Amino acid sequence: MVNIGTTEKTFDSARRSMAQRLALAGIKHPEIIQAMATVPRHVFIEDALSSQAYEDSSLPIGREQTISKPSVVAKMIQALMQDKKKLGRVLEIGTGCGYQAAVLSLLSEEVYSVERIRSLHDSARAKLRPFRISNLRLIYSDGIRGLTQAAPFDSIIVAAAGLGIPDPLLDQLAIGGRLIAPVVKSETEQQLLLIERLSSQRYQRTTLDEVFFVPLQSGMI
Ligand code: SAH
């Protein structure tokens, strides 16, 4: 017989160890480590994979998509946050299973998370419902267009790799705001790009780590 209590305790301790290991990956923000120690990643992936939930790996979430590695989630959030304590109003492109959206909600004033695949949007909504997160909105839409009705955003985080940064996302970034996105360099290479909006016309770009994300695609399915 499965002992639910013991299983949950095993997940809790695995999650705490995962969060502690983030410090070795260069995560310095106690708030980020705390958020990663709080959100139960195993709840967002299928049962057959839940024993791997607290390893530092990306895992399939259906529809050929993947949940990002915990260390990459933490690094992207840290790059957006720098020395601030909160991310402000956030736009996430690519809700996927909803895990990163839950992490972001603990570190932001408000989070808007957009997904283009209806079945993933619906299942993320169902998984997130029990957490009753009051500052998170899930939107079924094509994130390449951004989310005009809620712009501008202090932080934009893109969880899928495009050939460049879509113009609407640059337009919808608040002055002083930051955007992070994986961008395709060649058939086998992608790089994280951090963009800070300095004024209405000026953007500063910094390239960060090599990464591997699923593609940013247009249209809704
Ligand atoms: N943050 C997610 C990672 C999901 S993978 C998580 O924690 O699980 C990236 C997601 O981006 C996929 O679900 C994919 O469908 C979505 N995506 C790709 N292109 C998109 C677009 N143009 N608009 C919205 N979502 C998109």
Residues whose N, C-alpha, C, O or C-beta is under 5 A from the ligand:
A	BS01	SAH	Q65 T66 I67 S68 I93 G94 T95 G96 C97 G98 Y99 Q100 V114 E115 R116 I117 L120 S141 D142 G143 I144 A159 A160 P215 L216 Q217 S218
